[in-house]
Amino acid sequence: MKRVTLRRSGAQLFPVMILLLCLLVIPGARPAMAGTKQYMKKLKGISWDLKTNGKTTTFKTKYAGIGMHSCKVKITKWKNQLTPTDAKVLSFRITLDPQWKMTKSQVHKIVKSGHYKSTGEIGGLCGYYIVDYDTGENLEVIGNSAGVEVYDSGWHVKKSKTYRDNHGHKVKLNTYYTDVTVTYYPGDVLAVGVAGSTALKPTGGDRKFANGKKPFGKTSYFSKKNKKIAHFKKVQ
């Protein structure tokens, strides 16, 4: 698992956390895909409404001291092409943007929270996910069973906004973007998604998913009671 976390810098407070799953897959012969189970489709709590045409999808994630809050994502430059070698290449740009006006009271609650005081982080876990539609397996893991390869350009800051309370504290929310390329094969069924989290930091299930040991349904990146956290699209 790879995370970007901005912490305190002197008297300045620049906390934001973006959860990244950006692991490379070792090239090699493609093993057989697991049997059709439609694991992701059967998983309660996922919304199958991820927009890939540049329009906004809204999701929720948890922040320290203030709980769940809405954030936004846009996916642009979406292309899915068949190569001369019969592999498919999916490419897109994803922009993660908090896009909400933090009040002075919210800033104060965040910086006074136990989580922020102990870690210097505000929570707000979010990221993109490339998952096996039939098994829930993380296809960004090295040596995944489908032989899918996922690359991205790394997260870049597009813009920033600083918010203050009445006590001199500052919190910065950044907008990030990255370009993603996924190489897969005819017959593979992917679930491409964006999600927040019900937790302030990665759970045991999150870490096992990142290592390919547990399916998506064991993570904090969705909730059976709240379909606003995880948004996916089926891709073939």
MIFIFI-963223 format. One line per 3 residues: number of its first residue (from 1); their letters; for each residue z, x negated, y negated of C-alpha. Coordinates in pm, whole numbers, plus 50000, padded with zeros to 5 digits. Layout:
BEGIN
NUM) A) Z X Y; ...;
END
This chain:
BEGIN
1) MKR) 50000 50000 50000; 49919 49878 49653; 50093 50011 49343;
4) VTL) 50061 49954 48972; 50389 49997 48790; 50445 49932 48420;
7) RRS) 50806 49854 48334; 51015 49768 48030; 50890 49498 47795;
10) GAQ) 51176 49398 47565; 51273 49701 47357; 50947 49875 47449;
13) LFP) 50940 50120 47738; 50605 50143 47911; 50671 50320 48243;
16) VMI) 50406 50488 48450; 50330 50467 48819; 50001 50518 48995;
19) LLL) 50005 50517 49371; 49699 50333 49507; 49567 50315 49858;
22) CLL) 49293 50055 49816; 49287 49859 50142; 48969 49709 50278;
25) VIP) 48845 49786 50629; 48751 49503 50859; 48377 49534 50943;
28) GAR) 48286 49568 51307; 48154 49801 51571; 48230 50164 51507;
31) PAM) 48469 50317 51764; 48437 50681 51863; 48584 50937 51627;
34) AGT) 48881 51137 51752; 48812 51483 51895; 48759 51770 51656;
37) KQY) 49097 51907 51557; 49043 52012 51192; 49390 51875 51117;
40) MKK) 49347 51880 50740; 49206 52233 50734; 49506 52360 50932;
43) LKG) 49756 52180 50709; 49926 52437 50487; 49974 52343 50123;
46) ISW) 49635 52184 50049; 49391 52335 49799; 49024 52284 49887;
49) DLK) 48905 52303 49527; 48857 51942 49416; 48579 51936 49157;
52) TNG) 48329 51649 49176; 48093 51749 48892; 48291 51608 48600;
55) KTT) 48503 51919 48553; 48882 51901 48549; 49109 51954 48849;
58) TFK) 49479 52001 48772; 49750 51878 49009; 50127 51841 48991;
61) TKY) 50355 51543 49048; 50722 51460 49003; 50870 51278 48702;
64) AGI) 51221 51135 48666; 51464 51364 48490; 51219 51650 48433;
67) GMH) 51082 51739 48778; 50728 51854 48855; 50464 51847 48583;
70) SCK) 50090 51903 48566; 49839 51619 48532; 49460 51615 48535;
73) VKI) 49180 51436 48715; 48804 51416 48670; 48551 51292 48926;
76) TKW) 48213 51182 48792; 47907 50986 48911; 47933 51155 49251;
79) KNQ) 47655 51039 49486; 47617 51063 49863; 47321 50874 50010;
82) LTP) 47188 50789 50356; 47101 50420 50398; 46815 50271 50607;
85) TDA) 47077 50171 50866; 47183 50539 50904; 47518 50476 50737;
88) KVL) 47619 50706 50453; 47747 50575 50120; 47960 50798 49900;
91) SFR) 48035 50671 49550; 48219 50820 49255; 48438 50743 48955;
94) ITL) 48785 50896 48938; 48983 50928 48614; 49354 51010 48637;
97) DPQ) 49493 51146 48313; 49844 51286 48246; 49694 51483 47951;
100) WKM) 50017 51655 47857; 50220 51628 47540; 50564 51496 47626;
103) TKS) 50840 51640 47408; 51123 51435 47257; 51364 51609 47491;
106) QVH) 51155 51515 47794; 51136 51152 47684; 51515 51145 47649;
109) KIV) 51572 51304 47991; 51337 51056 48156; 51492 50740 48008;
112) KSG) 51845 50868 48080; 51768 50956 48443; 51922 50753 48724;
115) HYK) 51580 50673 48868; 51452 50529 48540; 51770 50331 48475;
118) STG) 51755 50169 48819; 51379 50106 48841; 51233 50123 48490;
121) EIG) 50981 50374 48628; 50918 50735 48535; 50775 50851 48868;
124) GLC) 50446 51037 48834; 50306 50914 49165; 49939 51005 49205;
127) GYY) 49626 50871 49366; 49305 50936 49557; 49290 50964 49935;
130) IVD) 49013 50923 50192; 49135 51095 50507; 48989 51187 50848;
133) YDT) 48936 51565 50828; 49000 51609 51202; 49308 51388 51249;
136) GEN) 49467 51331 50907; 49432 50953 50952; 49423 50733 50642;
139) LEV) 49069 50591 50641; 49156 50327 50382; 49357 50133 50639;
142) IGN) 49220 49814 50790; 49086 49886 51139; 49089 50266 51110;
145) SAG) 48953 50442 51419; 48639 50571 51245; 48524 50235 51110;
148) VEV) 48507 50380 50759; 48506 50127 50475; 48661 50207 50136;
151) YDS) 48637 49986 49828; 48730 50040 49466; 48704 49845 49141;
154) GWH) 49077 49847 49071; 49250 50069 48818; 49159 50019 48452;
157) VKK) 49335 50166 48148; 49102 50395 47955; 49351 50509 47689;
160) SKT) 49723 50526 47619; 49959 50758 47437; 50314 50673 47333;
163) YRD) 50588 50936 47304; 50933 50896 47143; 51267 51070 47141;
166) NHG) 51517 51078 46851; 51709 50774 46980; 51449 50499 46962;
169) HKV) 51321 50529 47318; 50949 50513 47392; 50744 50623 47690;
172) KLN) 50376 50549 47735; 50139 50761 47946; 49817 50586 48044;
175) TYY) 49483 50725 48154; 49334 50522 48441; 48994 50511 48609;
178) TDV) 48838 50336 48908; 48501 50335 49084; 48516 50412 49457;
181) TVT) 48264 50344 49735; 48303 50487 50086; 48076 50382 50375;
184) YYP) 48083 50615 50676; 47852 50749 50947; 47666 51069 51041;
187) GDV) 47908 51281 51242; 48213 51166 51048; 48397 51435 50856;
190) LAV) 48603 51316 50560; 48862 51482 50342; 48840 51329 49994;
193) GVA) 49133 51419 49775; 49358 51363 49478; 49730 51433 49492;
196) GST) 50061 51393 49316; 50392 51370 49499; 50714 51562 49556;
199) ALK) 50903 51230 49545; 50976 50977 49270; 50895 50682 49494;
202) PTG) 50713 50636 49828; 50896 50785 50126; 50911 50654 50480;
205) GDR) 50631 50893 50574; 50424 50768 50280; 50459 50408 50394;
208) KFA) 50370 50492 50754; 50062 50683 50634; 49960 50382 50425;
211) NGK) 49984 50168 50740; 49788 50417 50952; 50088 50511 51166;
214) KPF) 50133 50871 51046; 49889 51145 50934; 49866 51288 50584;
217) GKT) 50093 51579 50677; 50392 51343 50702; 50366 51233 50339;
220) SYF) 50514 51353 50010; 50162 51397 49871; 50153 51770 49940;
223) SKK) 50392 52063 49988; 50370 52360 50220; 50529 52563 49939;
226) NKK) 50315 52438 49651; 49934 52417 49679; 49909 52264 49331;
229) IAH) 50001 51911 49444; 49710 51816 49674; 49343 51899 49607;
232) FKK) 49070 51801 49855; 48700 51832 49931; 48538 51824 50275;
235) VQ) 48258 51566 50297; 48005 51514 50580;
END
